[in-house]
Amino acid sequence: MNSNEVALVTGGNKGIGHEIVRQLATRGFTVYLGARNPALGLAAAEELAGSDVRFVQLDVTDVASVQAAVEHIEADSGRLDVLINNAGIVSEWGTKVPDITAAQVRTAYDVNVFGVITTTQAGIPLLRQSPNARIVNMSSGLGSVNLLSDLDGRLNTQGLLAYSSSKAALNALTLLYAGALRPDGIKVNAATPGLVPTDLNTEATVDRGQRTPADGAVVPVLLATIPADGPTGVFRGPSALDEVALW
Ligand SMILES: NC(=O)c1ccc[n+]([C@@H]2O[C@H](COP(=O)([O-])OP(=O)(O)OC[C@H]3O[C@@H](n4cnc5c(N)ncnc54)[C@H](OP(=O)(O)O)[C@@H]3O)[C@@H](O)[C@H]2O)c1
């Protein structure tokens, strides 16, 4: 049990993020369920009534809301041990690679890349005070440059120019934060949940997978609960911590 420890999960109102909130709360964390829409966030926290789950308004594209959320956590709990950068979007469903615009790519990067940087930067001062700080970034096999290098493979031919490249960028910044924050004892790792049919991938033409949100939450929760001498700068999943995902 991780009693007294405090976690923040972005995009916690539904999908895999909501399951991460539930599983961390079950392990004894105080969990701040970050959601951009207050009505959805409050309702999602209400679903987990009985555990220590607290809604906090947070839109990762809105620097002021992220800063306010972290200030609220500091005032309310005085600590932050775990940050899960879970919020993510796909912005180009239905558009073929040559037709995807820079604006579509920018929309995805605003959440999947710049949103992660905004939230991480805001969280670092509190995380530095934790005896065992952990950041988990929700990545994807679609962000694996290794897997994308098979031009005929499923991941390349899916043609998600914005999403795949945003998750590749996320993988790179996971490693850069891991190196830079190692002297502070902050571990930074990436997880892939596998294919989970959620509101993220409603496109009928792609394989949406058959994993449940609970399945997808397993590895991010394991990375969120590693001990102080646990790994940093690793990419794991989708089912177990000893599975090594391809960068
Ligand atoms: N599902 C899969 O197969 C799969 C595979 C690999 C990786 N992933 C990754 O897993 C993570 C969770 O995805 P999911 O499948 O659970 O998707 P989901 O059900 O669509 O949930 C996405 C969450 O992100 C939130 N969000 C979007 N934009 C946001 C913003 N600007 N600020 C704050 N929150 C925002 C959404 O809030 P709203 O409800 O307000 O939109 C929602 O809570 C994502 O990073 C995704 O890339 C998923």
The ligand as an SDF file (V2000), in Angstrom:
LIG
                    3D

 48 52  0  0  0  0  0  0  0  0999 V2000
   -6.6720    3.3200  -26.3480 N   0  0  0  0  0  0  0  0  0  0  0  0
   -5.5510    2.8050  -26.8690 C   0  0  0  0  0  0  0  0  0  0  0  0
   -5.5910    1.7940  -27.5900 O   0  0  0  0  0  0  0  0  0  0  0  0
   -4.2210    3.4490  -26.5870 C   0  0  0  0  0  0  0  0  0  0  0  0
   -3.0770    2.8350  -27.1120 C   0  0  0  0  0  0  0  0  0  0  0  0
   -1.8350    3.4030  -26.8630 C   0  0  0  0  0  0  0  0  0  0  0  0
   -1.7380    4.5560  -26.0960 C   0  0  0  0  0  0  0  0  0  0  0  0
   -2.8810    5.1470  -25.5900 N   0  0  0  0  0  0  0  0  0  0  0  0
   -2.7180    6.3740  -24.7950 C   0  0  0  0  0  0  0  0  0  0  0  0
   -3.3670    6.2330  -23.5460 O   0  0  0  0  0  0  0  0  0  0  0  0
   -3.8010    7.5110  -23.0770 C   0  0  0  0  0  0  0  0  0  0  0  0
   -5.2640    7.4470  -22.6890 C   0  0  0  0  0  0  0  0  0  0  0  0
   -6.0170    7.1790  -23.8600 O   0  0  0  0  0  0  0  0  0  0  0  0
   -7.4880    6.5400  -23.8300 P   0  0  0  0  0  0  0  0  0  0  0  0
   -7.4980    5.4430  -24.8280 O   0  0  0  0  0  0  0  0  0  0  0  0
   -7.9150    6.2700  -22.4460 O   0  0  0  0  0  0  0  0  0  0  0  0
   -8.3150    7.7610  -24.4760 O   0  0  0  0  0  0  0  0  0  0  0  0
   -9.6890    8.4760  -24.0760 P   0  0  0  0  0  0  0  0  0  0  0  0
  -10.6530    7.5020  -23.5190 O   0  0  0  0  0  0  0  0  0  0  0  0
  -10.0570    9.2660  -25.2890 O   0  0  0  0  0  0  0  0  0  0  0  0
   -9.2510    9.4590  -22.8940 O   0  0  0  0  0  0  0  0  0  0  0  0
   -8.3950   10.5460  -23.1540 C   0  0  0  0  0  0  0  0  0  0  0  0
   -8.4060   11.4590  -21.9490 C   0  0  0  0  0  0  0  0  0  0  0  0
   -7.5640   12.5850  -22.2420 O   0  0  0  0  0  0  0  0  0  0  0  0
   -8.2910   13.7530  -21.9110 C   0  0  0  0  0  0  0  0  0  0  0  0
   -7.8350   14.9350  -22.6240 N   0  0  0  0  0  0  0  0  0  0  0  0
   -7.8160   15.1820  -23.9550 C   0  0  0  0  0  0  0  0  0  0  0  0
   -7.3670   16.4230  -24.1920 N   0  0  0  0  0  0  0  0  0  0  0  0
   -7.0840   16.9620  -22.9800 C   0  0  0  0  0  0  0  0  0  0  0  0
   -6.5970   18.2160  -22.5420 C   0  0  0  0  0  0  0  0  0  0  0  0
   -6.3180   19.2080  -23.4120 N   0  0  0  0  0  0  0  0  0  0  0  0
   -6.4080   18.4320  -21.2210 N   0  0  0  0  0  0  0  0  0  0  0  0
   -6.6970   17.4550  -20.3200 C   0  0  0  0  0  0  0  0  0  0  0  0
   -7.1910   16.2700  -20.6550 N   0  0  0  0  0  0  0  0  0  0  0  0
   -7.3830   16.0240  -21.9810 C   0  0  0  0  0  0  0  0  0  0  0  0
   -9.7360   13.4070  -22.2620 C   0  0  0  0  0  0  0  0  0  0  0  0
  -10.6280   14.3400  -21.6820 O   0  0  0  0  0  0  0  0  0  0  0  0
  -12.0900   14.6600  -22.3410 P   0  0  0  0  0  0  0  0  0  0  0  0
  -13.0330   13.5950  -21.8650 O   0  0  0  0  0  0  0  0  0  0  0  0
  -12.4230   16.0160  -21.8080 O   0  0  0  0  0  0  0  0  0  0  0  0
  -11.9150   14.6320  -23.8350 O   0  0  0  0  0  0  0  0  0  0  0  0
   -9.8020   12.0200  -21.6430 C   0  0  0  0  0  0  0  0  0  0  0  0
   -9.9660   12.1160  -20.2580 O   0  0  0  0  0  0  0  0  0  0  0  0
   -3.5070    8.5050  -24.2170 C   0  0  0  0  0  0  0  0  0  0  0  0
   -2.2890    9.1870  -23.9680 O   0  0  0  0  0  0  0  0  0  0  0  0
   -3.3520    7.6050  -25.4230 C   0  0  0  0  0  0  0  0  0  0  0  0
   -2.5520    8.1780  -26.4140 O   0  0  0  0  0  0  0  0  0  0  0  0
   -4.1130    4.6140  -25.8210 C   0  0  0  0  0  0  0  0  0  0  0  0
  1  2  1  0
  2  3  2  0
  2  4  1  0
  4  5  1  0
  4 48  2  0
  5  6  2  0
  6  7  1  0
  7  8  2  0
  8  9  1  0
  8 48  1  0
  9 10  1  0
  9 46  1  0
 10 11  1  0
 11 12  1  0
 11 44  1  0
 12 13  1  0
 13 14  1  0
 14 15  2  0
 14 16  1  0
 14 17  1  0
 17 18  1  0
 18 19  2  0
 18 20  1  0
 18 21  1  0
 21 22  1  0
 22 23  1  0
 23 24  1  0
 23 42  1  0
 24 25  1  0
 25 26  1  0
 25 36  1  0
 26 27  1  0
 26 35  1  0
 27 28  2  0
 28 29  1  0
 29 30  1  0
 29 35  2  0
 30 31  1  0
 30 32  2  0
 32 33  1  0
 33 34  2  0
 34 35  1  0
 36 37  1  0
 36 42  1  0
 37 38  1  0
 38 39  2  0
 38 40  1  0
 38 41  1  0
 42 43  1  0
 44 45  1  0
 44 46  1  0
 46 47  1  0
M  CHG  2   8   1  16  -1
M  END
$$$$
